[in-house]
Amino acid sequence: MRSQRHWFRFMTAVQLLPALESGEETLVGGQAVLEGVMMRSPHAFSIAVRNPQKQVVHHTEPIERLSEKHKWMGWPFLRGVMTLGQAIALGFKALKFSANVALAEEGEEQKSIESNGWAMALNVILSLGFFIFMYKFLPLLGAKELKHVNPVFGHQIWFNVADGVIRIAIFLLFIWATSLMKDLHRVYEYHGAEHKTVFAFENHDPLTNAEVQKYSTYHPRCGTSFLMTVMLISMVVYLFIPVSWPLWGRFLMRVALLPFIAGTSYEIIRFAAKRKNALFTLLTLPGMWLQRITTQPPDDSQVECAISALDQAMELEKQRGGELVIG
């Protein structure tokens, strides 16, 4: 039963991956995991997780910066898709590590979440399928059914407004429901610890509990802001898909447009983070408001995890001769 509960926590956290991770390849960022935090710099990442004995367990690895490996991966719009793909891959790896540490029993050999190639591929397929079904197919189907309630929803604009509202409502309901779960609520607290630590680092403050705890848990580069921006941009882009198309055609087009929407949203978040008075910042405000749920005030032990993860990542970054660019 305990293993099943941890598996459920792991799979639920996988669905929350885009909302829990933050940062981009030129900046320090991170992600909340089960009972810990993953921090990354351009050339390194480190995971710090508390095991059941309250000890901090680390895992640190070098990573390649995509735009240095292939120049075209640094082009505007393309870089967003590439960076998001790398972030999700790292995030899945970090979540798996944290789940395995959380499964360790005192005096027992550590159990582990299955990590062979087929199981990993199945997890990714299930997660992607869940995302597409929940946020692409269900809203489209719901908006289509509304046409039978009121003909006004058969018009292009109102159909897409209904589609977008249903999508956002599903997302908000999922976020709110997970926040009521004790285990996932702790993940949101670690998410707050990650944001506070990144803020302190960006302001060149000492990475101590006292300094880090001074900062807000709301950060403009959060994955929550990214997801909300994606949903708002989607409402605009989908206006150009004719409502007269059959359901399956509109659904496939929505799936095909995902990379374009993700790349555009990434550029908006990047622009807004560097120009806080810009008009585009308004698009990130809904995501900032939603962080009232997805980030919670952390305790000192959770902040210590975040600091420890960042310290380890920065140590490896220095060894690799990396240069950080603070936004």
C-alpha positions as CSV (number, residue, x, y, z in Angstrom):
1,M,0.0,0.0,0.0
2,R,2.8,2.4,0.9
3,S,4.5,1.8,-2.5
4,Q,1.2,2.3,-4.3
5,R,0.7,5.6,-2.5
6,H,4.2,6.8,-3.5
7,W,3.5,5.7,-7.0
8,F,0.3,7.7,-7.1
9,R,2.1,10.8,-5.7
10,F,4.8,10.3,-8.3
11,M,2.3,10.1,-11.2
12,T,0.3,13.1,-10.0
13,A,3.5,15.1,-9.6
14,V,4.4,14.2,-13.2
15,Q,1.1,15.7,-14.4
16,L,2.1,18.9,-12.4
17,L,5.6,19.0,-14.0
18,P,5.0,22.1,-16.2
19,A,3.5,24.0,-13.3
20,L,6.3,23.1,-10.8
21,E,9.4,23.9,-12.9
22,S,10.9,27.2,-13.7
23,G,13.9,28.9,-15.2
24,E,15.4,28.8,-18.7
25,E,18.8,27.7,-20.0
26,T,20.6,31.0,-19.4
27,L,19.3,31.4,-15.9
28,V,19.3,29.7,-12.5
29,G,16.0,27.9,-12.0
30,G,14.5,24.8,-10.5
31,Q,11.6,22.6,-9.7
32,A,9.9,21.2,-6.7
33,V,10.0,17.4,-6.3
34,L,8.7,15.0,-3.7
35,E,10.2,16.1,-0.4
36,G,12.9,18.2,-2.1
37,V,14.0,20.6,-4.8
38,M,15.9,20.3,-8.0
39,M,18.1,23.3,-9.0
40,R,19.7,23.9,-12.3
41,S,22.3,26.2,-13.8
42,P,23.2,26.3,-17.5
43,H,25.6,23.4,-17.2
44,A,24.6,21.5,-14.1
45,F,21.7,20.4,-12.0
46,S,21.3,19.0,-8.5
47,I,18.5,17.4,-6.6
48,A,18.3,17.6,-2.8
49,V,15.7,15.3,-1.2
50,R,14.9,14.5,2.5
51,N,14.6,10.8,3.1
52,P,12.3,9.3,5.8
53,Q,15.2,9.8,8.4
54,K,15.2,13.6,7.6
55,Q,18.6,13.4,6.0
56,V,19.3,15.3,2.8
57,V,20.2,13.0,-0.1
58,H,21.9,14.6,-3.2
59,H,22.2,13.8,-6.9
60,T,24.2,16.1,-9.1
61,E,25.0,15.8,-12.8
62,P,26.3,18.0,-15.6
63,I,24.0,19.0,-18.5
64,E,24.6,20.5,-21.9
65,R,23.2,23.9,-22.8
66,L,21.2,23.3,-25.9
67,S,22.0,26.5,-27.7
68,E,25.7,25.8,-27.3
69,K,25.3,22.3,-28.6
70,H,23.3,23.4,-31.7
71,K,23.0,27.0,-32.6
72,W,19.6,26.6,-34.2
73,M,18.2,25.5,-30.8
74,G,18.8,29.0,-29.6
75,W,16.7,30.7,-32.2
76,P,13.6,32.6,-30.9
77,F,10.5,30.5,-30.7
78,L,12.4,27.3,-31.4
79,R,14.4,27.7,-28.1
80,G,11.2,27.6,-26.1
81,V,10.2,24.2,-27.4
82,M,13.7,22.8,-27.1
83,T,14.2,24.2,-23.5
84,L,10.8,23.0,-22.5
85,G,11.5,19.5,-23.7
86,Q,14.8,19.4,-21.8
87,A,13.2,20.8,-18.7
88,I,10.5,18.1,-18.7
89,A,13.0,15.4,-19.2
90,L,15.1,16.7,-16.3
91,G,12.0,17.2,-14.3
92,F,10.9,13.6,-14.8
93,K,14.3,12.4,-13.8
94,A,14.3,14.5,-10.7
95,L,10.8,13.3,-9.7
96,K,11.9,9.7,-10.1
97,F,14.9,10.2,-7.9
98,S,12.9,11.9,-5.3
99,A,10.2,9.2,-5.3
100,N,12.9,6.5,-4.9
101,V,14.4,8.4,-1.9
102,A,11.0,8.8,-0.4
103,L,10.4,5.0,-0.7
104,A,13.5,4.3,1.4
105,E,12.7,2.7,4.7
106,E,15.0,2.9,7.7
107,G,16.9,-0.4,8.0
108,E,15.6,-1.7,4.6
109,E,17.1,-1.8,1.2
110,Q,15.8,1.1,-0.9
111,K,12.9,0.2,-3.2
112,S,12.7,2.1,-6.5
113,I,10.3,3.4,-9.1
114,E,10.8,1.2,-12.2
115,S,13.2,2.9,-14.5
116,N,13.7,0.6,-17.5
117,G,13.2,2.0,-21.0
118,W,9.8,0.6,-21.6
119,A,8.4,1.8,-18.2
120,M,9.9,5.3,-18.8
121,A,8.4,5.5,-22.3
122,L,5.0,4.3,-20.9
123,N,5.1,7.0,-18.2
124,V,5.8,9.7,-20.8
125,I,3.1,8.5,-23.2
126,L,0.5,8.3,-20.4
127,S,1.5,11.8,-19.2
128,L,1.3,13.3,-22.7
129,G,-1.9,11.5,-23.4
130,F,-3.5,12.8,-20.2
131,F,-2.4,16.4,-21.0
132,I,-3.8,16.2,-24.6
133,F,-7.1,14.6,-23.5
134,M,-7.7,16.9,-20.5
135,Y,-6.6,20.2,-22.1
136,K,-7.2,19.7,-25.8
137,F,-10.0,17.2,-26.4
138,L,-12.3,17.7,-23.4
139,P,-12.6,21.5,-23.8
140,L,-13.2,21.1,-27.5
141,L,-15.9,18.5,-26.9
142,G,-17.5,20.6,-24.1
143,A,-17.6,23.7,-26.4
144,K,-19.2,21.6,-29.1
145,E,-21.9,20.4,-26.8
146,L,-22.6,23.9,-25.7
147,K,-23.8,24.6,-29.3
148,H,-26.8,22.4,-28.5
149,V,-27.6,24.5,-25.5
150,N,-27.3,27.9,-27.2
151,P,-26.7,28.5,-30.9
152,V,-24.4,31.5,-30.1
153,F,-21.6,29.0,-29.3
154,G,-21.6,28.0,-32.9
155,H,-20.0,31.3,-33.8
156,Q,-16.2,31.4,-34.2
157,I,-15.5,33.8,-31.3
158,W,-17.9,32.5,-28.7
159,F,-17.0,28.9,-29.5
160,N,-13.3,29.6,-28.8
161,V,-14.1,31.6,-25.7
162,A,-16.1,28.7,-24.3
163,D,-13.3,26.3,-25.3
164,G,-10.7,28.5,-23.5
165,V,-12.8,28.9,-20.4
166,I,-13.4,25.2,-20.1
167,R,-9.7,24.5,-20.5
168,I,-8.7,27.0,-17.8
169,A,-11.5,25.7,-15.5
170,I,-10.2,22.1,-15.8
171,F,-6.7,23.3,-15.1
172,L,-7.7,25.4,-12.0
173,L,-9.8,22.5,-10.7
174,F,-6.9,20.1,-11.0
175,I,-4.5,22.5,-9.3
176,W,-7.0,23.2,-6.5
177,A,-7.7,19.5,-6.0
178,T,-4.0,18.6,-5.7
179,S,-3.5,21.4,-3.2
180,L,-5.9,19.6,-0.9
181,M,-3.8,16.5,-0.8
182,K,-1.3,16.6,2.1
183,D,1.6,15.1,0.2
184,L,1.1,17.4,-2.9
185,H,0.6,20.4,-0.6
186,R,4.2,19.8,0.7
187,V,5.4,19.8,-2.9
188,Y,3.9,23.3,-3.3
189,E,5.8,24.3,-0.1
190,Y,9.0,23.1,-1.7
191,H,8.0,25.0,-4.8
192,G,7.9,28.1,-2.6
193,A,11.3,27.3,-1.2
194,E,12.7,27.0,-4.7
195,H,11.3,30.4,-5.7
196,K,12.6,32.2,-2.6
197,T,16.1,30.7,-3.1
198,V,16.2,31.8,-6.8
199,F,15.1,35.3,-5.8
200,A,17.9,35.5,-3.2
201,F,20.5,34.3,-5.7
202,E,19.3,36.8,-8.3
203,N,19.7,39.6,-5.8
204,H,23.2,38.5,-4.8
205,D,22.1,37.9,-1.2
206,P,23.8,35.3,1.0
207,L,22.0,31.9,0.7
208,T,21.0,31.5,4.3
209,N,17.6,30.7,5.7
210,A,17.2,34.2,7.2
211,E,17.9,35.9,3.9
212,V,16.0,33.5,1.6
213,Q,12.9,33.6,3.8
214,K,12.6,37.4,3.2
215,Y,11.6,36.9,-0.4
216,S,8.2,36.2,-2.1
217,T,7.1,32.7,-3.3
218,Y,5.8,34.3,-6.5
219,H,8.2,34.3,-9.4
220,P,7.5,35.5,-13.0
221,R,9.4,32.7,-14.6
222,C,7.4,30.0,-12.8
223,G,5.9,27.2,-14.9
224,T,2.5,28.1,-13.5
225,S,2.8,31.5,-15.3
226,F,4.0,29.7,-18.4
227,L,1.0,27.3,-18.4
228,M,-1.5,30.2,-17.9
229,T,0.2,32.1,-20.8
230,V,-0.1,29.0,-23.0
231,M,-3.8,28.8,-22.3
232,L,-4.4,32.5,-23.0
233,I,-2.3,32.4,-26.2
234,S,-4.2,29.3,-27.2
235,M,-7.5,31.2,-27.1
236,V,-6.1,33.6,-29.7
237,V,-4.5,31.1,-32.0
238,Y,-7.5,28.8,-32.1
239,L,-9.6,31.7,-33.4
240,F,-8.0,30.9,-36.8
241,I,-9.2,27.3,-36.8
242,P,-12.6,27.3,-38.6
243,V,-15.4,26.2,-36.4
244,S,-17.0,24.6,-39.4
245,W,-14.2,21.9,-39.5
246,P,-15.1,18.5,-38.1
247,L,-14.3,17.8,-34.5
248,W,-11.4,15.5,-35.3
249,G,-9.9,18.0,-37.6
250,R,-10.0,20.8,-35.0
251,F,-8.5,18.4,-32.4
252,L,-5.6,17.4,-34.6
253,M,-4.9,21.0,-35.5
254,R,-4.8,21.9,-31.8
255,V,-2.3,19.2,-31.1
256,A,-0.2,20.3,-34.1
257,L,-0.1,23.9,-32.9
258,L,1.2,23.0,-29.5
259,P,4.9,23.6,-30.4
260,F,4.1,27.1,-31.9
261,I,2.0,28.1,-28.9
262,A,4.6,26.8,-26.4
263,G,7.4,28.7,-28.2
264,T,5.4,31.9,-28.3
265,S,4.5,31.6,-24.7
266,Y,8.1,31.1,-23.8
267,E,9.2,34.3,-25.6
268,I,6.5,36.3,-23.8
269,I,7.5,35.0,-20.3
270,R,11.2,35.7,-21.2
271,F,10.4,39.2,-22.4
272,A,8.2,39.9,-19.4
273,A,10.8,38.7,-16.9
274,K,13.4,41.1,-18.3
275,R,11.1,44.1,-18.8
276,K,8.9,44.3,-15.7
277,N,7.0,47.4,-17.0
278,A,6.2,46.0,-20.4
279,L,2.7,45.5,-21.6
280,F,3.4,41.7,-22.0
281,T,3.8,41.5,-18.3
282,L,0.0,41.7,-18.0
283,L,-0.2,38.3,-19.7
284,T,1.8,36.7,-16.9
285,L,-0.4,38.2,-14.1
286,P,-2.9,35.3,-14.1
287,G,-0.1,32.9,-13.6
288,M,1.3,35.0,-10.7
289,W,-2.1,35.0,-9.1
290,L,-2.4,31.3,-9.5
291,Q,0.9,30.9,-7.6
292,R,-1.1,31.6,-4.5
293,I,-2.0,27.9,-4.8
294,T,1.0,26.3,-6.5
295,T,3.5,27.9,-4.1
296,Q,3.1,27.9,-0.3
297,P,5.3,29.3,2.4
298,P,8.1,26.8,3.2
299,D,9.6,26.0,6.6
300,D,13.3,26.4,7.2
301,S,14.0,22.7,6.6
302,Q,12.5,23.0,3.1
303,V,14.5,26.2,2.4
304,E,17.6,24.3,3.5
305,C,16.9,21.7,0.8
306,A,16.6,24.3,-1.9
307,I,19.8,26.1,-0.8
308,S,21.6,22.8,-0.6
309,A,20.5,21.9,-4.2
310,L,21.6,25.3,-5.6
311,D,24.9,25.2,-3.8
312,Q,25.6,21.7,-5.3
313,A,24.6,22.9,-8.8
314,M,26.7,26.0,-8.5
315,E,29.7,24.0,-7.4
316,L,29.5,21.8,-10.4
317,E,28.9,24.8,-12.6
318,K,32.1,26.4,-11.4
319,Q,34.0,23.2,-12.1
320,R,32.7,23.2,-15.7
321,G,33.7,26.8,-16.1
322,G,30.2,28.0,-16.7
323,E,29.2,31.7,-16.8
324,L,25.8,32.7,-15.5
325,V,23.6,35.4,-16.9
326,I,21.2,36.8,-14.3
327,G,18.0,38.2,-15.8
